[in-house]
């Protein structure tokens, strides 16, 4: 594990944000206040999250929860706010309307537990950037810091049976999403460009990488990764579906029965083959597992294994995942680009020194090298 400090996740003042949110709420629900506002410890470094309750709406809005409409207990909400454009953002663009529309589409077309969206605000004058508000789901999220593969958290302490149930239902989330959302209704997620959806997806990642290293040291291992993808290119990319994008268990809220209670974070949703999500779910677990083993701990070696995920998905959908060497490499490559941007953000804020070797900023550099060489799996 790196000894560098955890990167800061926001440049905003939560108290000021809460005051401004209350002022905005009054335009939607006269008399409403934002109370009990907190920034979750797991707040990411992309779009920011603020958890809060709505209290005191008078008169209540017809579409809101029964407790608020009846003047009862405050209604629990979550706000997703686009990253501050002046704060060295992780991604070049934050389209909150796109996320909001995606969540509504998935909620309308599937039985997945997508949080109910309440409001979209595209005017940045209120909180400094566009945002949307949704109902907050109760439950637990597998932690990223320290990762759930380390001892000392609820998922690690669970029984094998409980983890198996969680794994099965998490793969089912992908199966339902891919099978149930009509791709024609998701065409607003299509990436500009020519060729197949997979071609466009990878070209968008090339553009993202070029943006990350603009004026900074490039990453030789990432560039070799792109070259290796060309060698492994699928003969048939397969059916185009709506993909979740950030398809990992850290973006699911689970109830006490280890069942999904909410599927979160649709920022990276896109059109592409099913294997984009499968490769991401497989590799993002391996990322944590490899880090855990490198620190001398056992981790969860029998959890979210590649063969189990592929087998479960095949049984649920009838589709046998293919070209998974390509797709797991692509997932590791995408993670490396994000990690490089996060590291350069730390450099920007003076949290770490400018590196001599850009590849040293990528925690899973050895894994990426092994995947490029075809010896990881």
C-alpha positions as a Markdown table, in Angstrom:
| # | Residue | x | y | z |
|---|---|---|---|---|
| 1 | Unk | 0.0 | 0.0 | 0.0 |
| 2 | Unk | 1.1 | 3.6 | -0.6 |
| 3 | Unk | 2.2 | 5.7 | 2.3 |
| 4 | Unk | 0.9 | 8.9 | 0.7 |
| 5 | Unk | -2.0 | 10.6 | 2.5 |
| 6 | Unk | -5.5 | 9.9 | 1.3 |
| 7 | Unk | -6.3 | 12.4 | -1.4 |
| 8 | Unk | -8.7 | 15.2 | -0.5 |
| 9 | Unk | -12.1 | 14.6 | -1.9 |
| 10 | Unk | -13.5 | 18.1 | -1.8 |
| 11 | Unk | -12.5 | 21.8 | -1.8 |
| 12 | Unk | -16.0 | 22.8 | -0.5 |
| 13 | Unk | -17.1 | 23.8 | 3.0 |
| 14 | Unk | -19.9 | 21.5 | 4.1 |
| 15 | Unk | -21.5 | 24.1 | 6.4 |
| 16 | Unk | -21.6 | 26.7 | 3.6 |
| 17 | Unk | -23.0 | 24.0 | 1.2 |
| 18 | Unk | -25.8 | 23.2 | 3.7 |
| 19 | Unk | -26.8 | 26.9 | 4.1 |
| 20 | Unk | -27.0 | 27.3 | 0.3 |
| 21 | Unk | -28.9 | 24.0 | -0.1 |
| 22 | Unk | -31.5 | 25.2 | 2.4 |
| 23 | Unk | -31.9 | 28.4 | 0.4 |
| 24 | Unk | -32.4 | 26.4 | -2.7 |
| 25 | Unk | -34.8 | 24.0 | -1.0 |
| 26 | Unk | -37.0 | 26.9 | -0.1 |
| 27 | Unk | -37.6 | 27.5 | -3.8 |
| 28 | Unk | -38.9 | 24.0 | -4.3 |
| 29 | Unk | -40.5 | 23.3 | -0.8 |
| 30 | Unk | -41.4 | 26.6 | 1.0 |
| 31 | Unk | -40.2 | 26.4 | 4.6 |
| 32 | Unk | -38.1 | 23.3 | 4.1 |
| 33 | Unk | -34.6 | 23.1 | 5.7 |
| 34 | Unk | -31.6 | 20.8 | 5.1 |
| 35 | Unk | -30.7 | 19.3 | 8.4 |
| 36 | Unk | -28.3 | 16.7 | 9.7 |
| 37 | Unk | -26.0 | 17.2 | 6.7 |
| 38 | Unk | -22.9 | 15.1 | 6.4 |
| 39 | Unk | -20.3 | 14.3 | 3.8 |
| 40 | Unk | -19.8 | 10.5 | 3.8 |
| 41 | Unk | -16.3 | 9.3 | 4.7 |
| 42 | Unk | -16.5 | 7.3 | 1.4 |
| 43 | Unk | -17.1 | 10.5 | -0.6 |
| 44 | Unk | -15.4 | 10.0 | -4.0 |
| 45 | Unk | -13.1 | 12.3 | -5.8 |
| 46 | Unk | -15.4 | 12.8 | -8.8 |
| 47 | Unk | -19.0 | 14.0 | -8.2 |
| 48 | Unk | -19.5 | 14.8 | -4.6 |
| 49 | Unk | -22.1 | 13.5 | -2.2 |
| 50 | Unk | -23.9 | 15.3 | 0.6 |
| 51 | Unk | -26.3 | 13.3 | 2.9 |
| 52 | Unk | -29.0 | 15.3 | 4.6 |
| 53 | Unk | -32.6 | 15.3 | 5.8 |
| 54 | Unk | -35.4 | 17.5 | 4.6 |
| 55 | Unk | -37.5 | 19.0 | 7.4 |
| 56 | Unk | -40.2 | 21.5 | 7.8 |
| 57 | Unk | -41.8 | 21.6 | 4.3 |
| 58 | Unk | -45.0 | 23.6 | 4.3 |
| 59 | Unk | -47.1 | 22.8 | 2.3 |
| 60 | Unk | -45.5 | 19.4 | 1.4 |
| 61 | Unk | -44.8 | 18.5 | -2.2 |
| 62 | Unk | -47.3 | 15.8 | -3.5 |
| 63 | Unk | -44.5 | 13.5 | -4.8 |
| 64 | Unk | -42.4 | 13.2 | -1.7 |
| 65 | Unk | -42.3 | 10.5 | 0.8 |
| 66 | Unk | -45.2 | 9.7 | 3.1 |
| 67 | Unk | -43.3 | 10.7 | 6.3 |
| 68 | Unk | -42.5 | 14.2 | 5.0 |
| 69 | Unk | -46.0 | 14.7 | 3.4 |
| 70 | Unk | -47.6 | 13.9 | 6.7 |
| 71 | Unk | -45.4 | 16.3 | 8.6 |
| 72 | Unk | -43.7 | 13.4 | 10.3 |
| 73 | Unk | -40.0 | 12.5 | 10.5 |
| 74 | Unk | -37.5 | 14.2 | 8.2 |
| 75 | Unk | -37.0 | 12.7 | 4.8 |
| 76 | Unk | -33.5 | 11.3 | 4.2 |
| 77 | Unk | -31.9 | 12.4 | 1.0 |
| 78 | Unk | -28.6 | 12.4 | -0.9 |
| 79 | Unk | -27.3 | 15.1 | -3.2 |
| 80 | Unk | -24.9 | 14.5 | -6.0 |
| 81 | Unk | -23.0 | 17.6 | -6.9 |
| 82 | Unk | -20.7 | 18.0 | -9.9 |
| 83 | Unk | -17.1 | 18.5 | -9.0 |
| 84 | Unk | -15.8 | 22.0 | -8.6 |
| 85 | Unk | -14.3 | 22.9 | -12.0 |
| 86 | Unk | -11.6 | 24.9 | -10.3 |
| 87 | Unk | -10.5 | 22.0 | -8.1 |
| 88 | Unk | -8.5 | 19.8 | -10.6 |
| 89 | Unk | -11.4 | 17.5 | -11.3 |
| 90 | Unk | -11.0 | 13.8 | -12.0 |
| 91 | Unk | -13.0 | 13.9 | -15.2 |
| 92 | Unk | -13.1 | 16.7 | -17.8 |
| 93 | Unk | -16.9 | 17.0 | -17.8 |
| 94 | Unk | -19.7 | 16.3 | -15.4 |
| 95 | Unk | -23.1 | 15.9 | -16.9 |
| 96 | Unk | -25.6 | 15.7 | -14.0 |
| 97 | Unk | -28.6 | 15.7 | -16.3 |
| 98 | Unk | -27.2 | 12.6 | -18.1 |
| 99 | Unk | -26.9 | 10.8 | -14.7 |
| 100 | Unk | -30.3 | 11.8 | -13.6 |
| 101 | Unk | -31.9 | 10.7 | -16.9 |
| 102 | Unk | -30.0 | 7.4 | -16.7 |
| 103 | Unk | -31.3 | 6.7 | -13.2 |
| 104 | Unk | -34.9 | 7.4 | -14.3 |
| 105 | Unk | -34.6 | 5.2 | -17.3 |
| 106 | Unk | -33.2 | 2.2 | -15.3 |
| 107 | Unk | -35.9 | 2.7 | -12.6 |
| 108 | Unk | -38.7 | 2.8 | -15.2 |
| 109 | Unk | -37.5 | -0.2 | -17.2 |
| 110 | Unk | -36.1 | -2.6 | -14.6 |
| 111 | Unk | -36.9 | -3.9 | -11.1 |
| 112 | Unk | -33.5 | -2.7 | -9.8 |
| 113 | Unk | -33.5 | -0.7 | -6.6 |
| 114 | Unk | -32.4 | 2.6 | -8.1 |
| 115 | Unk | -32.9 | 5.5 | -5.7 |
| 116 | Unk | -35.9 | 7.7 | -6.5 |
| 117 | Unk | -34.8 | 10.9 | -8.1 |
| 118 | Unk | -36.5 | 14.1 | -6.8 |
| 119 | Unk | -35.0 | 17.1 | -8.4 |
| 120 | Unk | -32.4 | 18.1 | -11.0 |
| 121 | Unk | -30.9 | 21.5 | -10.8 |
| 122 | Unk | -28.7 | 22.5 | -13.8 |
| 123 | Unk | -28.2 | 26.2 | -12.8 |
| 124 | Unk | -24.8 | 26.4 | -11.0 |
| 125 | Unk | -25.7 | 29.6 | -9.2 |
| 126 | Unk | -27.1 | 27.8 | -6.2 |
| 127 | Unk | -24.3 | 25.4 | -5.1 |
| 128 | Unk | -21.6 | 26.4 | -7.6 |
| 129 | Unk | -22.3 | 23.5 | -9.9 |
| 130 | Unk | -25.2 | 21.4 | -11.2 |
| 131 | Unk | -26.6 | 18.8 | -8.9 |
| 132 | Unk | -29.5 | 16.4 | -8.3 |
| 133 | Unk | -31.3 | 15.2 | -5.2 |
| 134 | Unk | -32.5 | 11.6 | -4.6 |
| 135 | Unk | -34.0 | 9.7 | -1.7 |
| 136 | Unk | -31.4 | 8.0 | 0.5 |
| 137 | Unk | -31.6 | 4.2 | 0.9 |
| 138 | Unk | -30.8 | 2.7 | 4.3 |
| 139 | Unk | -28.2 | 0.0 | 4.4 |
| 140 | Unk | -24.5 | -0.7 | 4.2 |
| 141 | Unk | -21.9 | -0.2 | 1.5 |
| 142 | Unk | -18.7 | -2.3 | 1.2 |
| 143 | Unk | -15.9 | 0.1 | 2.2 |
| 144 | Unk | -13.2 | 1.3 | -0.1 |
| 145 | Unk | -11.0 | 2.7 | 2.6 |
| 146 | Unk | -9.8 | 0.5 | 4.1 |
| 147 | Unk | -11.1 | -1.9 | 1.4 |
| 148 | Unk | -13.6 | -4.6 | 2.3 |
| 149 | Unk | -11.0 | -7.2 | 1.6 |
| 150 | Unk | -9.2 | -6.2 | 4.8 |
| 151 | Unk | -10.2 | -7.3 | 8.3 |
| 152 | Unk | -12.4 | -5.2 | 10.4 |
| 153 | Unk | -15.6 | -4.5 | 8.3 |
| 154 | Unk | -19.0 | -6.0 | 8.0 |
| 155 | Unk | -18.5 | -7.8 | 4.7 |
| 156 | Unk | -15.2 | -9.4 | 5.8 |
| 157 | Unk | -16.8 | -10.6 | 9.0 |
| 158 | Unk | -19.8 | -12.1 | 7.1 |
| 159 | Unk | -20.3 | -15.8 | 6.6 |
| 160 | Unk | -19.4 | -17.5 | 3.3 |
| 161 | Unk | -23.2 | -18.0 | 2.8 |
| 162 | Unk | -23.9 | -14.3 | 3.3 |
| 163 | Unk | -21.1 | -13.3 | 0.9 |
| 164 | Unk | -22.3 | -15.8 | -1.7 |
| 165 | Unk | -25.8 | -14.3 | -1.5 |
| 166 | Unk | -24.4 | -10.8 | -2.0 |
| 167 | Unk | -22.3 | -11.9 | -4.9 |
| 168 | Unk | -25.2 | -13.7 | -6.6 |
| 169 | Unk | -27.5 | -10.7 | -6.3 |
| 170 | Unk | -24.7 | -8.3 | -7.4 |
| 171 | Unk | -24.2 | -10.2 | -10.6 |
| 172 | Unk | -28.0 | -10.3 | -11.1 |
| 173 | Unk | -27.9 | -6.5 | -11.1 |
| 174 | Unk | -25.8 | -6.6 | -14.2 |
| 175 | Unk | -28.0 | -9.3 | -15.8 |
| 176 | Unk | -31.2 | -7.4 | -15.2 |
| 177 | Unk | -29.7 | -4.1 | -16.4 |
| 178 | Unk | -28.4 | -5.6 | -19.6 |
| 179 | Unk | -31.5 | -7.6 | -20.4 |
| 180 | Unk | -34.2 | -5.2 | -19.5 |
| 181 | Unk | -33.3 | -1.7 | -20.6 |
| 182 | Unk | -34.2 | -1.1 | -24.3 |
| 183 | Unk | -31.0 | 0.1 | -25.9 |
| 184 | Unk | -32.9 | 2.5 | -28.2 |
| 185 | Unk | -34.1 | 4.4 | -25.1 |
| 186 | Unk | -30.5 | 4.8 | -23.9 |
| 187 | Unk | -29.1 | 6.3 | -27.1 |
| 188 | Unk | -28.5 | 9.6 | -25.3 |
| 189 | Unk | -25.5 | 7.7 | -23.7 |
| 190 | Unk | -23.8 | 7.0 | -27.1 |
| 191 | Unk | -20.3 | 8.3 | -27.3 |
| 192 | Unk | -19.4 | 10.5 | -30.3 |
| 193 | Unk | -17.3 | 8.9 | -33.0 |
| 194 | Unk | -17.4 | 6.1 | -35.6 |
| 195 | Unk | -17.4 | 2.4 | -35.5 |
| 196 | Unk | -18.9 | 0.1 | -32.9 |
| 197 | Unk | -19.9 | 1.1 | -29.4 |
| 198 | Unk | -16.7 | -0.6 | -28.2 |
| 199 | Unk | -14.6 | 1.4 | -30.6 |
| 200 | Unk | -16.2 | 4.6 | -29.4 |
| 201 | Unk | -15.8 | 3.6 | -25.8 |
| 202 | Unk | -12.1 | 3.0 | -26.1 |
| 203 | Unk | -11.5 | 6.1 | -28.2 |
| 204 | Unk | -13.1 | 8.1 | -25.4 |
| 205 | Unk | -10.7 | 6.6 | -23.0 |
| 206 | Unk | -7.8 | 7.5 | -25.2 |
| 207 | Unk | -9.0 | 11.1 | -25.3 |
| 208 | Unk | -9.4 | 11.0 | -21.5 |
| 209 | Unk | -5.8 | 9.7 | -21.1 |
| 210 | Unk | -4.5 | 12.5 | -23.4 |
| 211 | Unk | -6.3 | 15.0 | -21.2 |
| 212 | Unk | -4.8 | 13.5 | -18.0 |
| 213 | Unk | -1.2 | 13.7 | -19.2 |
| 214 | Unk | -1.5 | 17.0 | -21.1 |
| 215 | Unk | 1.7 | 18.9 | -20.0 |
| 216 | Unk | 2.6 | 16.1 | -17.6 |
| 217 | Unk | 4.8 | 13.0 | -17.8 |
| 218 | Unk | 3.0 | 10.2 | -19.8 |
| 219 | Unk | 2.6 | 6.6 | -18.6 |
| 220 | Unk | 4.5 | 4.1 | -20.6 |
| 221 | Unk | 2.6 | 1.2 | -19.1 |
| 222 | Unk | -0.8 | 2.7 | -20.0 |
| 223 | Unk | 0.4 | 3.3 | -23.5 |
| 224 | Unk | 1.5 | -0.3 | -23.8 |
| 225 | Unk | -1.9 | -1.3 | -22.5 |
| 226 | Unk | -3.7 | 0.5 | -25.3 |
| 227 | Unk | -1.4 | -1.3 | -27.8 |
| 228 | Unk | -2.1 | -4.7 | -26.3 |
| 229 | Unk | -5.8 | -4.0 | -26.5 |
| 230 | Unk | -5.4 | -3.6 | -30.3 |
| 231 | Unk | -3.8 | -7.1 | -30.4 |
| 232 | Unk | -6.6 | -8.7 | -28.4 |
| 233 | Unk | -9.4 | -6.9 | -30.2 |
| 234 | Unk | -12.6 | -9.1 | -30.2 |
| 235 | Unk | -13.6 | -10.6 | -33.6 |
| 236 | Unk | -17.2 | -9.8 | -32.6 |
| 237 | Unk | -17.7 | -7.3 | -29.9 |
| 238 | Unk | -21.2 | -8.6 | -29.3 |
| 239 | Unk | -24.6 | -7.0 | -28.5 |
| 240 | Unk | -24.7 | -3.4 | -27.5 |
| 241 | Unk | -26.5 | -2.8 | -24.1 |
| 242 | Unk | -26.7 | -0.1 | -21.5 |
| 243 | Unk | -23.7 | -0.6 | -19.2 |
| 244 | Unk | -23.6 | 0.7 | -15.7 |
| 245 | Unk | -20.0 | 1.8 | -16.0 |
| 246 | Unk | -18.8 | 1.8 | -12.4 |
| 247 | Unk | -20.1 | -1.7 | -11.9 |
| 248 | Unk | -18.8 | -2.7 | -8.5 |
| 249 | Unk | -20.1 | -3.7 | -5.1 |
| 250 | Unk | -18.8 | -0.5 | -3.6 |
| 251 | Unk | -21.6 | 1.3 | -5.5 |
| 252 | Unk | -24.4 | -0.8 | -4.0 |
| 253 | Unk | -26.2 | -0.3 | -0.7 |
| 254 | Unk | -27.0 | -3.7 | 0.9 |
| 255 | Unk | -29.7 | -4.4 | 3.5 |
| 256 | Unk | -29.2 | -6.6 | 6.5 |
| 257 | Unk | -30.0 | -9.7 | 4.5 |
| 258 | Unk | -27.1 | -8.9 | 2.2 |
| 259 | Unk | -29.5 | -8.0 | -0.7 |
| 260 | Unk | -29.1 | -4.8 | -2.9 |
| 261 | Unk | -31.2 | -2.0 | -1.5 |
| 262 | Unk | -29.9 | 0.7 | -3.9 |
| 263 | Unk | -27.7 | 0.8 | -7.0 |
| 264 | Unk | -25.7 | 4.0 | -7.1 |
| 265 | Unk | -23.3 | 6.1 | -9.1 |
| 266 | Unk | -24.3 | 6.1 | -12.8 |
| 267 | Unk | -21.7 | 8.7 | -13.8 |
| 268 | Unk | -19.8 | 6.2 | -16.1 |
| 269 | Unk | -22.9 | 4.7 | -17.7 |
| 270 | Unk | -22.5 | 4.1 | -21.5 |
| 271 | Unk | -23.4 | 2.0 | -24.4 |
| 272 | Unk | -21.2 | -1.0 | -25.1 |
| 273 | Unk | -20.9 | -4.8 | -24.8 |
| 274 | Unk | -22.0 | -6.6 | -21.7 |
| 275 | Unk | -18.4 | -7.5 | -20.9 |
| 276 | Unk | -17.5 | -3.9 | -20.1 |
| 277 | Unk | -19.5 | -4.3 | -16.8 |
| 278 | Unk | -18.4 | -7.8 | -16.2 |
| 279 | Unk | -14.7 | -7.0 | -16.7 |
| 280 | Unk | -15.0 | -4.0 | -14.4 |
| 281 | Unk | -16.7 | -6.0 | -11.6 |
| 282 | Unk | -14.1 | -8.7 | -11.8 |
| 283 | Unk | -11.1 | -6.4 | -12.0 |
| 284 | Unk | -12.2 | -3.9 | -9.3 |
| 285 | Unk | -12.4 | -6.7 | -6.8 |
| 286 | Unk | -9.0 | -8.1 | -7.9 |
| 287 | Unk | -7.6 | -4.6 | -7.5 |
| 288 | Unk | -8.5 | -4.7 | -3.7 |
| 289 | Unk | -7.6 | -8.3 | -3.3 |
| 290 | Unk | -4.2 | -7.9 | -4.9 |
| 291 | Unk | -3.4 | -4.9 | -2.6 |
| 292 | Unk | -4.5 | -6.9 | 0.4 |
| 293 | Unk | -2.4 | -9.8 | -0.4 |
| 294 | Unk | 0.6 | -7.6 | -1.1 |
| 295 | Unk | 0.2 | -6.3 | 2.5 |
| 296 | Unk | 0.5 | -9.8 | 3.9 |
| 297 | Unk | -3.2 | -10.5 | 4.5 |
| 298 | Unk | -5.4 | -13.2 | 3.1 |
| 299 | Unk | -8.2 | -11.0 | 1.9 |
| 300 | Unk | -11.2 | -12.7 | 0.3 |
| 301 | Unk | -9.7 | -15.0 | -2.3 |
| 302 | Unk | -12.9 | -17.0 | -2.9 |
| 303 | Unk | -15.2 | -14.0 | -3.3 |
| 304 | Unk | -16.1 | -12.5 | -6.7 |
| 305 | Unk | -13.8 | -14.8 | -8.5 |
| 306 | Unk | -13.8 | -14.4 | -12.3 |
| 307 | Unk | -15.0 | -18.0 | -13.0 |
| 308 | Unk | -17.9 | -17.6 | -10.6 |
| 309 | Unk | -19.0 | -14.2 | -12.0 |
| 310 | Unk | -18.9 | -15.5 | -15.5 |
| 311 | Unk | -20.8 | -18.7 | -14.6 |
| 312 | Unk | -23.5 | -16.8 | -12.7 |
| 313 | Unk | -24.0 | -14.3 | -15.5 |
| 314 | Unk | -24.3 | -17.1 | -18.1 |
| 315 | Unk | -26.9 | -18.9 | -16.1 |
| 316 | Unk | -28.9 | -15.7 | -15.6 |
| 317 | Unk | -28.8 | -14.4 | -19.1 |
| 318 | Unk | -27.9 | -17.3 | -21.5 |
| 319 | Unk | -25.0 | -15.2 | -22.7 |
| 320 | Unk | -21.5 | -16.7 | -22.2 |
| 321 | Unk | -19.0 | -13.9 | -21.5 |
| 322 | Unk | -16.3 | -13.8 | -24.2 |
| 323 | Unk | -13.0 | -12.0 | -24.8 |
| 324 | Unk | -12.5 | -11.6 | -21.0 |
| 325 | Unk | -8.7 | -11.3 | -21.3 |
| 326 | Unk | -9.4 | -8.2 | -23.4 |
| 327 | Unk | -12.1 | -6.8 | -21.0 |
| 328 | Unk | -10.3 | -7.4 | -17.8 |
| 329 | Unk | -7.2 | -5.7 | -19.2 |
| 330 | Unk | -9.3 | -2.8 | -20.4 |
| 331 | Unk | -10.8 | -2.5 | -16.9 |
| 332 | Unk | -7.3 | -2.4 | -15.3 |
| 333 | Unk | -6.2 | 0.1 | -17.9 |
| 334 | Unk | -9.2 | 2.4 | -17.2 |
| 335 | Unk | -8.5 | 2.2 | -13.5 |
| 336 | Unk | -4.9 | 3.1 | -14.2 |
| 337 | Unk | -5.9 | 6.3 | -16.0 |
| 338 | Unk | -8.1 | 7.3 | -13.2 |
| 339 | Unk | -5.4 | 6.6 | -10.7 |
| 340 | Unk | -2.9 | 8.6 | -12.6 |
| 341 | Unk | -5.3 | 11.6 | -12.6 |
| 342 | Unk | -5.9 | 11.2 | -8.9 |
| 343 | Unk | -2.1 | 11.1 | -8.3 |
| 344 | Unk | -1.5 | 14.2 | -10.5 |
| 345 | Unk | -4.3 | 15.9 | -8.4 |
| 346 | Unk | -2.3 | 15.1 | -5.3 |
| 347 | Unk | 0.8 | 16.7 | -7.0 |
| 348 | Unk | -1.3 | 19.7 | -7.8 |
| 349 | Unk | -2.4 | 20.2 | -4.2 |
| 350 | Unk | 1.2 | 19.6 | -2.9 |
| 351 | Unk | 0.2 | 16.3 | -1.1 |
| 352 | Unk | 2.9 | 14.3 | -3.0 |
| 353 | Unk | 6.1 | 15.4 | -4.9 |
| 354 | Unk | 6.3 | 15.4 | -8.7 |
| 355 | Unk | 7.3 | 11.8 | -9.6 |
| 356 | Unk | 10.4 | 10.8 | -11.6 |
| 357 | Unk | 8.4 | 7.8 | -13.0 |
| 358 | Unk | 4.7 | 8.3 | -13.8 |
| 359 | Unk | 4.1 | 4.6 | -13.7 |
| 360 | Unk | 5.1 | 4.5 | -10.0 |
| 361 | Unk | 1.9 | 6.4 | -9.3 |
| 362 | Unk | -0.2 | 3.5 | -10.5 |
| 363 | Unk | -0.7 | 1.1 | -7.5 |
| 364 | Unk | -1.5 | -1.9 | -9.8 |
| 365 | Unk | 1.3 | -1.3 | -12.2 |
| 366 | Unk | 2.6 | -4.9 | -11.7 |
| 367 | Unk | -0.9 | -6.3 | -12.4 |
| 368 | Unk | -1.2 | -4.2 | -15.5 |
| 369 | Unk | 2.2 | -5.4 | -16.7 |
| 370 | Unk | 1.2 | -9.0 | -16.1 |
| 371 | Unk | -2.0 | -8.6 | -18.0 |
| 372 | Unk | -0.2 | -7.0 | -20.9 |
| 373 | Unk | 2.2 | -10.0 | -20.9 |
| 374 | Unk | -0.7 | -12.4 | -20.7 |
| 375 | Unk | 0.4 | -14.0 | -17.5 |
| 376 | Unk | -1.9 | -12.5 | -14.9 |
| 377 | Unk | -4.8 | -15.0 | -14.9 |
